[in-house]
Amino acid sequence: MRLPKLLPAIILLTITIATYALQFADIHGRWQLLYRGNYGYEFRFYKNYQAVCIIYMQTNAVVFKGVYTFDNPQTIRININQMKNADSCCDVNTTTGFSQVKSSYFLFNASIATKNNKKMLELKPLSIVIDGINSEGYFEPVIVLQRM
């Protein structure tokens, strides 16, 4: 008897989630997921469509720069044009020391959620290609970033 009462709520929830389309303004800003020991991720999405992705790996960091767009309302594509290895994970310079890369992009399924009144950006890597080579190992299966 209880199942029919829940069915409309489940249908409404499914429709609400499925129809929400991300907009550029939803992701503008700085997003981070940091673990103990200086591991983690940082994504910066600027209003001019520039993007910076920093992967923190204990004592160093890998920095990617590029341009982002939406392939569809739930898929963010970052076309990477520069990258560098930083010798420090603190105060990473995001302006100089980059090398040009070709045939490089990150493709993520993306959604926005609110947890404890804080916006969270959930990214699920769909395809990670660096210099034409599949580089899936750079990212975890699901990355939940908090807006800074």
N, C-alpha and C positions, 0 to 999 in steps of 0.2 A: 504494500500500500504506500510506503514512503517513496518509492522510486518515481512514480508519476509526479509527485510534488516537486522533486528535484529536477526533473527533466527540463522544464522551461528555463530554469536558472542555468543549467549546463549549456543549453542551446544558446542562450543570451551571452554567456561568457565566451563561448566559442566564436560567435559572430563578432563580438567586440574585439577580441584578440586578432581575428583574421582580417578585419577591415581597417585596422589602424595602420596608416602609412607614415613612415618616417619622413620628416622634412629636414632640409639643411639646417634650419635653426635649432632643431632638436639635438644635434650632435656638436654644435659649435662649442669650443672650449677645450679644457684640459681634463683628461680622464686618466686615472691611475689604478693599478692593482699592484701593491707592494707586499712582498713576503719578508719574513725574517731573513737576515743574512744578505741583504741587498740583492734580492732576486725580484723580478717583476716586470711590469709593462707600463708604458705611458703612451697615450695617444693624444695628439694635439690637432684639433680640427679648426682651422681659421676661416673667417668669413669670406676670404678671397680664394677659397677652395684648396689652399695649401694644407698639407698634412705632414706631421712629423710623428714617427713611431720610434720609441726607444725601448730596447729590450735590455733590462738590467741583469747582469750575470755575475754576482758577487763582487768581483774587483774591477770589472770592465763593463762596457756597454756597447751595443750595436745600434746605430742610429740610421734610420731610413727617412728620406724626404721625398715628397711627391705631391700629386694632385689627386683629390678624391672626388667621387661622384656616386650617384646611386644607379646601379644597373637596373634595379626595380625597387619598389618602395621598402623592401626588407633586405636589400643586398648593397653593401658598401664596397666600392672598388677603389683601391689606392694604387694609382699608376706611379711606381717608384722610378725616380730618375737619378737619385744620388744616395750613397751610403758611406758609412765609415765605422771603423772600430775605435772606440774611445778607451784610453788607458785607465780611466777613472769612472766610477759609477756615481760620483758626486760632482755636481756642477758640470754637467755634460755640455760642451760647446755645440750648439746646433746651427752655427753660422759658417764655420770654416773647416777645412780639412777633409772635404768630401771627395769621393771618386764618382765619376759618372757610371751608371749601369744601364744596360739595355734589356729589353724584353723582360721587364720585372714588374710584378704587380701582386697585391694582396687582395683577395676576395673574401668577404665575410658576410655571413647571415647576421643581421643586426636587429636588436630590439631594445627599447627603453622600458625600464621598470622603476618603481619607487619602493624603496625599502627603508623603514624608519625615517620617513620624510626626506630621504636623500635619493637623488636620481642616480640610476645605475645603467650603464651601457653594457649589454651582453653581446659579445662577438663570438661567432662560431666560424672558424676558418673553413672555407670551401676550397680555396686554391691559393697556394703560396709559391710564386715563381720568382726566382732571382737569377738574372743573366740567362734566362731561358731554361733553367734547371729547377725541377720540382724540389722545393725546400720545406716540406711539411713539418719538419722537426722544430722549427723556430717557435711554434705556438702550441699551447695546450688546446685540447678539444673544445673547451668553453672558457672564455675569459670574461669575467664580470668586473667591470671597471667603475669606480666611483668618480663622480664629477668633483673636480677640485675648485 
